[in-house]
Amino acid sequence: MSQFDVIIIGSGFGGAVTACRLAEKGMKVLVLERGRRWKRQEFPSVTNQDYIWDRHRPEKRNGWFDFRVFKDMTVVQGAGVGGGSLVYANISIEARDELFNQGWPPEITVRELRPYYDRVTKMLTLCKLPANQLTRRFQIMKEGAEKLGYGDRFRALDIAITFDPEFSYDRPDPFNYANSKPWINAHGIEQGTCVHCGNCDLGCPTGARNTLDLNYIPQAEKHGAEVRPLHLVDCITPEGNSGYRVDFERIENGALIPGYETARRVIVAAGSMGSTELLLRCRDQHKTLLQLSPFLGCNWSSNGDFLTPAFHDPAHRISPTQGPTITSAIDFLDGIVDNQQFFIEDGGFPPVLNNFLQEQLQRRHPNPLIEAVYEWLRQKLGEKIRDSDPLGHAMPWFSQGIDSADGRLYLRRSWLTPWQRHMDLKWDIKRSQYVIEAIIKMHARLAEATGGVAAVPPTWTLFKNLVTPHPLGGCNMGISSENGVVDHRGEVFRYKNLYVADGSIVPEAIGLNPSKTIAALAERIADLM
């Protein structure tokens, strides 16, 4: 007899959504998440600690970012309850209608996804950057689009952030966290309003970002779901007609403790990298899911991510460390430029140095004399540090694009440790190079039009290496096991009641931020279950 109706592996845009909706249906739900349940005061933006997740020794280092470094590609992921929502740039945008015309099961259309997109919009309380709070990056994007004749392609984007209508860059010390206004969201969780501190990717110190741990997950728990952080799933094994056994190791006191649970249904939602690796190990290493599709691992995509920094005269202040990470875009997904499809966005990055100095100032010293000096420094330097901007003249141009989605994830043996298997990526840039080059050319044109000089990273010019925070594919949706791993409902071919619900089921590049489409697909999977 299974203890749970459903076990969900992962708590990102697939796992959190399915946990919420299935718990609302009255199912007994268990969520196993490899990362921590982060508290606001523990974020790297506040503590300047625990940046890295070490997949080789997670019991020793279980931090915020998981970097997967392959030969020609580096993948960046989040680790924690809330999954990718902890580290993403808050953008929640729907895929273009034409995307679903080919490469997807016929059941997946914009019309079919419409009600699920709407549910995501409501749960994440999406909005646009208020007109009275436009960042300099937003203004440069608009200026560049208009100067190149693409003004009609520029638009503000929906973002999962709560803003204070009265916030102003003109107020004294605007980025001080104390300016954030507390509020209680629809799920009974206290949040704050945005003070444009720029720390989105490192954890919002004010709680203004509407991440999944503040909405879908507490809603799931309100209906009885159990969330267990620091649980690393190793294997899934069918148990006759009664369901599946899920083996894991939990991190406790710096050690890995083995355990398992059983359920009638299992949803794998560990992201493109995590879900694909788990199923590859179940098929090729543990031999528990031998009938998994030979298509497993295929058609992996980096979603065409690229960043080109541009530099302006130092007197031209842009301040990329201030404001939400991304707020606007110029849409070229119709292929009008060089017959390539891509999406240009303004970019920002967190004020890591400022965070460190602020954290040092906030430390209390037991010696009253030294503490008095610290207090004087807080009063004299606090605002100056928050307002400092050593890279204030830099403009990061972001983008996504429709790449060839022809990567393949697989398990390999190392000659140094032949008894172990490591996931690797076969990635040939040749077919995807055209869209990247078109993106770079547009970045350079936009930079020049706005008075900057683009500096294409040498990782591309010399080595053709890429970095992506938006990995897609590996457990693709298909019509049969010949061209996919799961069907349109997310159910794994040949394995009843085993599902995948995350970015790994997306069968091709989306060309823009994929989180809303992943969440909508998860909403649909839960609805049909």
KOLPA-500913 format. One record per residue (C-alpha): residue in three letters; x negated, y negated, z negated. Coordinates in steps of 0.1 Angstrom, whole numbers, padded with zeros to 4 digits, always signed. Example, Ala and Ser with C-alpha at 12.3 -4.5 7.8 and 13.67 -1.06 7.14 Angstrom:
residues 2
ALA-0123+0045-0078 SER-0137+0011-0071 
***
This chain:
residues 529
MET+0000+0000+0000 SER-0016-0033+0011 GLN-0019-0060-0016 PHE-0014-0088+0010 ASP+0009-0093+0039 VAL-0019-0111+0058 ILE-0056-0119+0052 ILE-0069-0149+0070 ILE-0107-0152+0075 GLY-0116-0189+0076 SER-0098-0221+0067 GLY-0103-0245+0096 PHE-0079-0256+0123 GLY-0068-0220+0129 GLY-0070-0206+0094 ALA-0055-0234+0074 VAL-0026-0238+0098 THR-0016-0201+0099 ALA-0020-0198+0062 CYS+0004-0227+0057 ARG+0031-0215+0081 LEU+0030-0178+0071 ALA+0031-0187+0034 GLU+0061-0209+0042 LYS+0077-0178+0057 GLY+0074-0160+0024 MET+0044-0138+0033 LYS+0017-0130+0007 VAL-0013-0147+0021 LEU-0050-0145+0012 VAL-0076-0169+0027 LEU-0112-0159+0026 GLU-0135-0188+0032 ARG-0173-0185+0033 GLY-0180-0220+0021 ARG-0173-0240-0010 ARG-0142-0258-0021 TRP-0158-0292-0021 LYS-0148-0319-0045 ARG-0151-0355-0035 GLN-0179-0362-0060 GLU-0199-0333-0045 PHE-0199-0345-0009 PRO-0234-0350+0007 SER-0223-0386+0013 VAL-0222-0391-0025 THR-0249-0368-0038 ASN-0274-0367-0009 GLN-0276-0330-0016 ASP-0265-0297-0002 TYR-0266-0306+0035 ILE-0274-0272+0049 TRP-0257-0238+0050 ASP-0284-0210+0053 ARG-0268-0180+0070 HIS-0298-0159+0060 ARG-0295-0168+0023 PRO-0261-0182+0018 GLU-0261-0172-0019 LYS-0290-0197-0023 ARG-0280-0225+0001 ASN-0244-0229+0008 GLY-0241-0265+0019 TRP-0222-0286+0043 PHE-0236-0280+0078 ASP-0243-0247+0096 PHE-0268-0252+0124 ARG-0271-0223+0150 VAL-0302-0229+0171 PHE-0304-0209+0203 LYS-0329-0212+0232 ASP-0311-0240+0251 MET-0282-0249+0228 THR-0277-0259+0191 VAL-0243-0255+0176 VAL-0232-0276+0146 GLN-0204-0263+0123 GLY-0189-0271+0089 ALA-0188-0248+0059 GLY-0161-0251+0033 VAL-0124-0250+0026 GLY-0111-0270+0054 GLY-0136-0257+0080 GLY-0144-0280+0109 SER-0121-0307+0096 LEU-0147-0315+0069 VAL-0173-0325+0095 TYR-0154-0335+0126 ALA-0150-0371+0138 ASN-0112-0373+0129 ILE-0101-0373+0165 SER-0068-0355+0172 ILE-0059-0356+0208 GLU-0039-0334+0232 ALA-0053-0317+0262 ARG-0044-0329+0296 ASP-0014-0313+0313 GLU-0034-0300+0342 LEU-0058-0281+0319 PHE-0033-0252+0315 ASN-0027-0247+0352 GLN-0055-0221+0355 GLY-0076-0200+0333 TRP-0049-0197+0306 PRO-0021-0170+0301 PRO+0010-0183+0319 GLU+0029-0186+0287 ILE+0006-0214+0275 THR+0018-0247+0290 VAL+0020-0282+0278 ARG+0058-0278+0275 GLU+0053-0247+0253 LEU+0028-0265+0231 ARG+0047-0297+0228 PRO+0066-0289+0195 TYR+0034-0276+0180 TYR+0014-0306+0189 ASP+0041-0327+0172 ARG+0038-0306+0141 VAL+0001-0313+0139 THR+0007-0350+0144 LYS+0031-0350+0114 MET+0009-0329+0091 LEU-0023-0349+0098 THR-0004-0383+0097 LEU-0022-0395+0128 CYS-0026-0432+0136 LYS-0049-0455+0156 LEU-0075-0479+0143 PRO-0056-0510+0132 ALA-0059-0540+0156 ASN-0073-0562+0127 GLN-0100-0536+0120 LEU-0116-0530+0154 THR-0153-0520+0152 ARG-0179-0536+0174 ARG-0183-0502+0190 PHE-0146-0502+0200 GLN-0150-0537+0215 ILE-0181-0527+0235 MET-0163-0497+0249 LYS-0134-0518+0260 GLU-0158-0544+0274 GLY-0178-0518+0293 ALA-0147-0502+0308 GLU-0134-0536+0320 LYS-0167-0547+0335 LEU-0170-0515+0355 GLY-0134-0517+0367 TYR-0121-0489+0345 GLY-0101-0510+0320 ASP-0069-0490+0327 ARG-0088-0458+0316 PHE-0097-0472+0282 ARG-0076-0463+0252 ALA-0076-0462+0214 LEU-0074-0426+0201 ASP-0053-0410+0174 ILE-0073-0404+0143 ALA-0066-0385+0110 ILE-0074-0414+0087 THR-0054-0435+0063 PHE-0060-0473+0066 ASP-0053-0502+0044 PRO-0035-0529+0065 GLU-0052-0556+0044 PHE-0087-0543+0049 SER-0110-0569+0066 TYR-0147-0571+0075 ASP-0145-0607+0063 ARG-0138-0599+0027 PRO-0167-0599+0002 ASP-0186-0565+0001 PRO-0160-0548+0023 PHE-0176-0514+0023 ASN-0176-0510-0014 TYR-0157-0478-0023 ALA-0139-0497-0050 ASN-0119-0515-0023 SER-0101-0483-0014 LYS-0065-0481-0025 PRO-0054-0448-0041 TRP-0022-0431-0028 ILE-0004-0398-0031 ASN+0002-0379+0001 ALA+0033-0358+0010 HIS+0017-0327-0005 GLY+0010-0343-0039 ILE-0027-0348-0033 GLU-0043-0381-0042 GLN-0062-0398-0014 GLY-0076-0433-0008 THR-0077-0458+0021 CYS-0106-0463+0045 VAL-0132-0489+0037 HIS-0152-0483+0070 CYS-0182-0469+0051 GLY-0192-0447+0081 ASN-0195-0415+0060 CYS-0169-0394+0079 ASP-0192-0366+0089 LEU-0207-0362+0054 GLY-0174-0363+0034 CYS-0153-0394+0029 PRO-0161-0408-0006 THR-0127-0424-0008 GLY-0106-0395+0005 ALA-0092-0415+0034 ARG-0097-0387+0060 ASN-0067-0364+0063 THR-0087-0332+0063 LEU-0071-0298+0061 ASP-0079-0293+0025 LEU-0056-0322+0017 ASN-0025-0311+0037 TYR-0022-0277+0053 ILE-0041-0258+0026 PRO-0023-0273-0005 GLN+0010-0268+0014 ALA+0000-0231+0018 GLU-0009-0228-0019 LYS+0024-0244-0029 HIS+0041-0214-0012 GLY+0019-0189-0029 ALA-0012-0185-0007 GLU-0044-0177-0024 VAL-0076-0193-0012 ARG-0110-0178-0022 PRO-0140-0198-0013 LEU-0176-0184-0011 HIS-0164-0151+0004 LEU-0184-0139+0034 VAL-0165-0113+0055 ASP-0187-0085+0069 CYS-0163-0059+0084 ILE-0127-0052+0094 THR-0116-0016+0095 PRO-0082-0002+0105 GLU-0064+0019+0079 GLY-0041+0042+0098 ASN-0007+0026+0103 SER-0009+0006+0070 GLY-0030-0023+0083 TYR-0067-0032+0078 ARG-0094-0033+0052 VAL-0115-0064+0050 ASP-0149-0060+0034 PHE-0167-0091+0021 GLU-0194-0103-0002 ARG-0186-0131-0026 ILE-0212-0156-0038 GLU-0213-0156-0076 ASN-0242-0170-0098 GLY-0266-0170-0069 ALA-0259-0134-0060 LEU-0238-0115-0034 ILE-0211-0093-0049 PRO-0194-0067-0026 GLY-0157-0063-0025 TYR-0127-0057-0002 GLU-0090-0063+0002 THR-0063-0048+0024 ALA-0034-0063+0044 ARG-0009-0053+0070 ARG-0021-0082+0092 VAL-0055-0099+0096 ILE-0061-0132+0113 VAL-0097-0139+0122 ALA-0102-0177+0121 ALA-0139-0182+0115 GLY-0145-0205+0145 SER-0160-0197+0179 MET-0193-0186+0164 GLY-0180-0169+0133 SER-0151-0150+0148 THR-0170-0138+0178 GLU-0199-0126+0156 LEU-0177-0108+0132 LEU-0158-0089+0160 LEU-0191-0081+0178 ARG-0204-0066+0146 CYS-0172-0046+0141 ARG-0175-0032+0176 ASP-0212-0028+0182 GLN-0228-0025+0147 HIS-0202-0011+0123 LYS-0183+0008+0150 THR-0149+0001+0132 LEU-0132-0017+0162 LEU-0146+0003+0191 GLN-0117-0005+0215 LEU-0123-0043+0215 SER-0125-0058+0249 PRO-0158-0057+0269 PHE-0149-0094+0275 LEU-0158-0102+0239 GLY-0184-0129+0237 CYS-0179-0140+0273 ASN-0169-0174+0287 TRP-0184-0194+0258 SER-0184-0232+0263 SER-0202-0261+0247 ASN-0172-0283+0258 GLY-0197-0306+0276 ASP-0208-0325+0245 PHE-0235-0351+0250 LEU-0248-0382+0232 THR-0268-0410+0248 PRO-0280-0438+0225 ALA-0284-0473+0239 PHE-0303-0501+0224 HIS-0295-0538+0225 ASP-0314-0569+0215 PRO-0318-0568+0177 ALA-0298-0600+0174 HIS-0269-0581+0190 ARG-0253-0564+0160 ILE-0233-0533+0167 SER-0235-0515+0134 PRO-0228-0479+0143 THR-0230-0468+0107 GLN-0198-0489+0099 GLY-0163-0478+0107 PRO-0148-0444+0116 THR-0171-0422+0137 ILE-0150-0423+0169 THR-0120-0446+0177 SER-0117-0450+0214 ALA-0123-0434+0248 ILE-0126-0440+0286 ASP-0109-0411+0304 PHE-0125-0397+0336 LEU-0109-0362+0333 ASP-0093-0366+0367 GLY-0126-0361+0384 ILE-0128-0396+0400 VAL-0165-0399+0393 ASP-0188-0376+0412 ASN-0160-0350+0412 GLN-0168-0342+0376 GLN-0144-0343+0346 PHE-0155-0360+0314 PHE-0143-0382+0285 ILE-0165-0410+0272 GLU-0162-0421+0235 ASP-0177-0446+0212 GLY-0199-0430+0185 GLY-0211-0436+0151 PHE-0233-0419+0125 PRO-0234-0420+0087 PRO-0256-0445+0067 VAL-0278-0418+0052 LEU-0304-0442+0039 ASN-0278-0465+0024 ASN-0262-0434+0007 PHE-0295-0425-0009 LEU-0301-0459-0022 GLN-0266-0462-0035 GLU-0268-0429-0052 GLN-0301-0439-0069 LEU-0285-0471-0082 GLN-0255-0453-0096 ARG-0276-0431-0118 ARG-0274-0438-0155 HIS-0305-0438-0177 PRO-0304-0429-0214 ASN-0329-0456-0223 PRO-0309-0488-0229 LEU-0337-0511-0216 ILE-0341-0492-0183 GLU-0303-0489-0179 ALA-0301-0527-0183 VAL-0325-0531-0154 TYR-0305-0506-0133 GLU-0273-0526-0140 TRP-0291-0558-0129 LEU-0301-0541-0097 ARG-0266-0528-0091 GLN-0253-0564-0094 LYS-0280-0579-0073 LEU-0286-0553-0046 GLY-0254-0532-0044 GLU-0237-0554-0018 LYS-0270-0560+0001 ILE-0276-0523+0004 ARG-0240-0516+0016 ASP-0244-0544+0042 SER-0278-0534+0054 ASP-0280-0519+0089 PRO-0315-0508+0101 LEU-0302-0495+0134 GLY-0276-0522+0138 HIS-0285-0528+0174 ALA-0279-0492+0186 MET-0248-0481+0205 PRO-0243-0443+0205 TRP-0223-0432+0236 PHE-0205-0399+0230 SER-0188-0376+0255 GLN-0172-0343+0263 GLY-0168-0327+0297 ILE-0155-0297+0316 ASP-0185-0275+0317 SER-0187-0241+0335 ALA-0179-0221+0303 ASP-0201-0193+0314 GLY-0221-0187+0282 ARG-0222-0152+0265 LEU-0226-0144+0228 TYR-0240-0110+0220 LEU-0259-0091+0193 ARG-0296-0084+0199 ARG-0324-0067+0180 SER-0356-0085+0171 TRP-0389-0067+0177 LEU-0399-0080+0142 THR-0369-0066+0125 PRO-0354-0039+0148 TRP-0332-0026+0121 GLN-0312-0059+0121 ARG-0290-0075+0148 HIS-0288-0112+0154 MET-0262-0130+0174 ASP-0277-0148+0204 LEU-0264-0169+0233 LYS-0271-0165+0270 TRP-0267-0200+0284 ASP-0277-0211+0319 ILE-0274-0249+0324 LYS-0274-0247+0362 ARG-0236-0247+0368 SER-0229-0272+0339 GLN-0258-0296+0347 TYR-0236-0316+0372 VAL-0211-0327+0346 ILE-0239-0336+0321 GLU-0257-0357+0347 ALA-0225-0375+0356 ILE-0220-0383+0319 ILE-0255-0396+0315 LYS-0251-0418+0346 MET-0219-0433+0333 HIS-0235-0438+0299 ALA-0263-0457+0315 ARG-0239-0478+0336 LEU-0218-0487+0305 ALA-0249-0495+0285 GLU-0262-0518+0312 ALA-0228-0535+0316 THR-0227-0544+0279 GLY-0263-0556+0276 GLY-0280-0524+0264 VAL-0306-0500+0277 ALA-0297-0463+0276 ALA-0323-0439+0261 VAL-0316-0404+0274 PRO-0328-0379+0248 PRO-0360-0361+0257 THR-0344-0328+0246 TRP-0324-0332+0279 THR-0349-0348+0302 LEU-0377-0324+0293 PHE-0360-0292+0283 LYS-0323-0294+0294 ASN-0313-0285+0258 LEU-0279-0295+0244 VAL-0262-0299+0210 THR-0225-0293+0205 PRO-0201-0296+0175 HIS-0172-0282+0196 PRO-0180-0246+0205 LEU-0152-0229+0223 GLY-0145-0193+0235 GLY-0159-0159+0228 CYS-0126-0143+0219 ASN-0107-0158+0248 MET-0070-0156+0255 GLY-0063-0135+0286 ILE-0037-0115+0304 SER-0054-0082+0297 SER-0085-0068+0281 GLU-0102-0072+0315 ASN-0102-0110+0312 GLY-0096-0117+0276 VAL-0099-0105+0240 VAL-0065-0116+0227 ASP-0031-0122+0244 HIS-0011-0154+0245 ARG+0001-0148+0209 GLY-0034-0144+0196 GLU-0031-0107+0190 VAL-0062-0086+0198 PHE-0057-0062+0228 ARG-0054-0026+0216 TYR-0052-0036+0179 LYS-0017-0043+0166 ASN-0015-0069+0138 LEU-0051-0081+0143 TYR-0052-0117+0155 VAL-0076-0144+0163 ALA-0066-0181+0158 ASP-0093-0207+0162 GLY-0115-0223+0189 SER-0128-0189+0200 ILE-0095-0181+0218 VAL-0097-0212+0240 PRO-0106-0198+0275 GLU-0123-0228+0290 ALA-0137-0262+0282 ILE-0111-0288+0272 GLY-0133-0318+0280 LEU-0122-0337+0250 ASN-0120-0332+0212 PRO-0103-0298+0208 SER-0091-0297+0172 LYS-0055-0306+0180 THR-0052-0280+0207 ILE-0067-0254+0184 ALA-0042-0264+0156 ALA-0013-0263+0180 LEU-0022-0228+0192 ALA-0024-0217+0156 GLU+0010-0232+0149 ARG+0024-0212+0178 ILE+0006-0180+0167 ALA+0021-0183+0132 ASP+0055-0192+0147 LEU+0056-0160+0168 MET+0043-0137+0141 
***
